């Protein structure tokens, strides 16, 4: 389909991963990016979709949570404020090879040792970001959800195949910015046809703040719909955005940030959200004739 960013696994491997010989030497390089990310507001967007009981006060809404809307607002011509963090997947921390990632513990009770390994102060923003990520990865899934934090491409593929099937060819969908701009928060208008992408199951993977790439991947049994949406920003920015709509929110936490942003109640309304460019949606390989427009 025109404008849809479909990534094959070979291309994903080259973009997301380092080879084994380089992984160890990149600890210092990755930390520089992580330091900038952990002290910015951008890392909060990694938690907005999958944190089940995260409570935010909305008197002064953080722009980074402005990614939610309801299904009835998914219409051509609709204008809404949207936050798109400008994180370039090509320069973001990379997934380590499985051997390298598995050589380090990925556990909250090992956080003191991990901080020493990455030369981070226990009182630093980076330490807090690591603690939040490890806590979220070890939290219990909601009813009907299967979750996993992937620290390597191999582990991400293993988890994805357990959900989508080992005999299925896989494709990855991601948001694509058609123009270059430093603007992260502005009004966008939905243009042209809204493309629904039929998929019996999906796995969504969200980047998490950590010294190397970690993806929070999960799948839900409840009804979810995937869409590609063409957006035009007030400043002329063009975005081909991926959207997931959760049609049943009855098992989410009462404090989920989306309910406060949208001023809706648990289980009463659908919740849709836009995906940042470095988040991924895994689906079985799509057939061209399977797409439909709204």
C-alpha positions in Angstrom: 0.0 0.0 0.0 1.2 3.5 -0.7 2.7 5.3 2.2 2.6 2.3 4.6 5.9 1.5 6.2 6.2 -2.3 6.1 9.6 -3.5 7.3 10.9 -7.0 6.5 12.9 -8.8 9.2 16.2 -8.5 7.3 15.9 -4.7 7.2 14.8 -4.6 10.8 17.9 -6.6 11.8 20.2 -4.1 10.2 18.4 -1.1 11.7 17.8 -2.4 15.2 20.8 -4.6 16.0 24.5 -4.5 16.5 26.7 -7.4 15.6 28.3 -9.2 18.5 31.8 -8.0 18.0 30.6 -4.3 18.5 28.1 -4.8 21.3 30.4 -4.6 24.3 32.3 -1.6 23.1 29.1 0.4 22.6 28.1 0.5 26.3 29.6 4.0 26.6 28.1 5.2 23.4 24.6 3.9 24.2 24.8 5.5 27.7 25.2 9.0 26.1 21.9 8.6 24.2 20.3 7.0 27.3 21.3 10.0 29.5 19.6 12.4 27.1 16.5 10.3 26.8 16.2 9.6 30.5 16.3 13.3 31.4 13.8 14.3 28.7 10.0 14.0 28.7 10.1 11.7 25.7 10.6 8.5 27.7 7.2 8.9 29.3 5.5 8.1 26.1 6.9 4.5 26.4 4.6 4.0 29.4 1.4 5.6 28.3 -0.1 2.8 26.3 0.8 -0.2 28.5 1.0 1.0 32.0 -2.1 -0.3 33.6 -2.4 1.7 36.8 -0.4 4.8 36.1 -2.1 7.8 37.5 -1.5 11.3 36.1 -3.0 14.6 37.1 -4.5 16.3 34.1 -4.7 19.9 35.4 -1.5 20.5 33.6 -1.4 17.8 30.9 2.0 16.5 29.9 2.1 16.8 26.1 3.8 13.4 25.9 0.5 11.7 26.9 -1.4 13.4 24.1 -1.5 10.3 21.9 -5.0 9.0 22.8 -8.4 9.5 21.2 -11.7 7.5 20.9 -12.8 5.4 18.0 -15.5 7.9 17.0 -12.8 10.5 16.4 -11.1 8.3 13.8 -12.6 10.3 10.9 -11.2 12.1 7.9 -11.0 15.8 8.6 -10.7 15.4 12.4 -8.1 17.7 13.9 -6.5 16.9 17.3 -3.3 17.7 19.2 -0.8 14.8 18.9 2.6 14.3 20.4 5.2 12.5 18.2 8.6 12.2 19.9 11.3 12.7 17.2 13.4 9.6 18.0 15.2 8.4 14.9 15.3 4.5 15.0 18.6 4.7 13.0 20.3 6.6 15.9 18.5 5.1 18.9 20.0 2.4 21.1 20.2 -0.9 19.3 19.1 -4.4 20.3 22.0 -6.4 21.4 22.7 -9.9 20.1 21.0 -12.5 22.3 24.4 -13.8 23.6 25.4 -10.3 24.8 21.9 -9.4 26.2 21.7 -12.7 28.1 25.1 -12.2 29.6 23.7 -9.4 31.8 20.9 -9.9 34.4 17.6 -8.2 33.5 16.0 -8.1 36.9 15.0 -5.4 39.4 16.8 -7.1 42.2 20.0 -6.8 40.3 19.6 -3.1 39.7 22.5 -2.1 42.0 24.9 -4.4 40.1 23.6 -3.1 36.7 24.1 0.5 37.8 27.7 -0.3 38.6 28.2 -2.1 35.3 26.8 1.0 33.4 28.6 3.4 35.7 25.4 5.2 36.7 24.7 6.9 40.0 21.9 5.4 42.0 20.4 8.9 42.4 20.5 9.7 38.7 17.6 10.1 36.3 19.0 7.2 34.3 18.8 4.9 37.4 15.2 5.9 38.0 14.4 5.2 34.3 16.0 1.7 34.6 14.1 1.0 37.8 10.8 2.0 36.1 11.5 -0.2 33.1 12.5 -3.2 35.1 9.5 -2.7 37.4 7.1 -2.5 34.4 8.7 -5.5 32.8 8.2 -7.6 36.0 4.6 -6.4 36.6 1.7 -8.8 36.2 -0.2 -8.7 32.9 -3.8 -7.6 32.9 -6.5 -10.2 32.2 -6.2 -11.5 28.6 -2.8 -10.0 28.0 0.5 -11.8 27.3 3.6 -9.6 27.8 7.4 -9.9 27.4 10.3 -7.5 27.5 12.7 -8.2 24.6 16.3 -7.4 24.9 17.4 -8.9 21.6 15.8 -9.4 18.2 15.9 -13.1 18.6 13.9 -12.9 21.8 11.5 -10.5 20.2 10.9 -12.9 17.3 10.6 -15.9 19.6 7.8 -14.1 21.6 6.1 -12.8 18.5 6.0 -16.2 16.9 4.5 -17.8 20.0 1.6 -15.4 19.6 1.2 -15.2 15.8 2.3 -18.7 15.0 5.6 -20.3 14.0 4.3 -21.1 10.5 3.3 -17.4 9.8 5.5 -15.1 7.8 5.8 -11.9 9.8 5.7 -8.2 8.9 6.4 -5.1 10.9 4.4 -1.9 10.7 5.6 1.4 12.0 4.8 5.1 11.8 6.8 7.0 9.2 7.5 10.8 9.2 7.4 12.1 5.6 8.9 15.5 6.5 11.8 16.5 8.8 10.9 18.8 11.6 11.8 19.4 15.3 8.2 20.0 16.3 7.0 17.3 18.6 3.5 18.6 19.6 1.0 20.3 17.4 -2.5 19.9 15.9 -2.8 17.3 13.1 -5.6 16.7 10.7 -6.6 13.3 9.4 -6.4 13.2 5.6 -7.6 11.0 2.8 -8.7 7.4 3.4 -8.2 5.7 6.7 -6.8 2.2 6.0 -7.8 -0.7 8.2 -5.2 -3.5 8.4 -6.9 -6.8 9.0 -5.0 -9.0 11.4 -6.4 -11.8 13.5 -3.7 -11.1 16.1 -1.0 -8.5 16.7 2.0 -7.9 18.9 2.8 -4.4 19.8 6.4 -3.6 20.9 7.2 -0.3 22.7 10.6 1.1 23.3 11.6 1.5 27.0 14.3 3.7 28.5 17.4 1.6 29.2 21.1 1.7 28.4 20.5 -0.6 25.4 17.3 -1.2 23.4 14.5 -2.9 25.3 11.1 -3.4 23.8 7.9 -4.0 25.9 6.0 -6.4 23.7 2.5 -7.6 24.4 -0.6 -9.0 22.9 -4.2 -8.8 24.1 -7.1 -11.3 23.6 -9.7 -8.5 23.5 -10.7 -6.9 20.2 -8.0 -4.6 18.7 -8.0 -2.8 15.3 -5.1 -1.5 13.4 -5.2 1.5 11.1 -2.9 3.5 8.9 -3.7 7.2 9.0 -2.3 10.1 6.9 -1.8 13.2 9.0 -1.0 16.8 8.2 0.4 19.1 10.9 -0.2 22.8 11.3 3.3 23.5 10.2 3.1 21.3 7.1 4.5 18.1 8.6 3.2 14.9 7.1 3.0 11.7 9.0 1.9 8.2 7.9 0.9 7.1 11.4 0.0 3.7 12.8 -3.0 3.5 15.1 -4.3 0.8 17.3 -7.8 0.9 18.8 -8.6 -1.1 21.8 -12.3 -1.8 21.7 -12.6 -3.3 25.2 -10.9 -1.5 28.1 -12.8 -3.2 30.9 -9.7 -5.0 32.2 -7.5 -2.0 32.3 -6.5 -0.2 35.5 -8.8 2.5 36.7 -5.9 5.0 36.8 -4.8 4.4 33.2 -3.7 7.8 31.9 -5.9 7.5 28.7 -9.1 7.6 30.8 -7.9 10.9 32.4 -6.8 12.4 29.1 -10.1 11.5 27.3 -12.3 12.0 30.4 -13.9 8.6 30.0 -14.4 5.7 32.4 -13.0 2.2 32.6 -14.7 -0.2 30.1 -17.2 2.5 28.8 -15.2 3.8 25.8 -12.8 2.4 23.3 -9.3 3.9 23.4 -7.1 4.5 20.3 -3.6 5.7 20.3 -0.9 6.7 17.8 2.5 4.9 17.7 5.8 6.7 17.8 8.1 5.9 14.9 10.4 3.6 16.9 7.5 1.4 18.2 6.6 -1.7 16.2 3.5 -3.6 15.4 4.0 -7.2 14.4 1.3 -8.9 12.3 1.1 -12.0 10.0 2.2 -11.2 6.5 -0.6 -9.1 4.8 -2.2 -9.7 1.5 -2.8 -6.6 -0.6 -6.5 -7.4 -1.2 -7.1 -7.6 2.5 -6.9 -3.8 3.1 -10.1 -1.8 3.5 -10.8 1.9 3.9 -13.1 3.7 6.2 
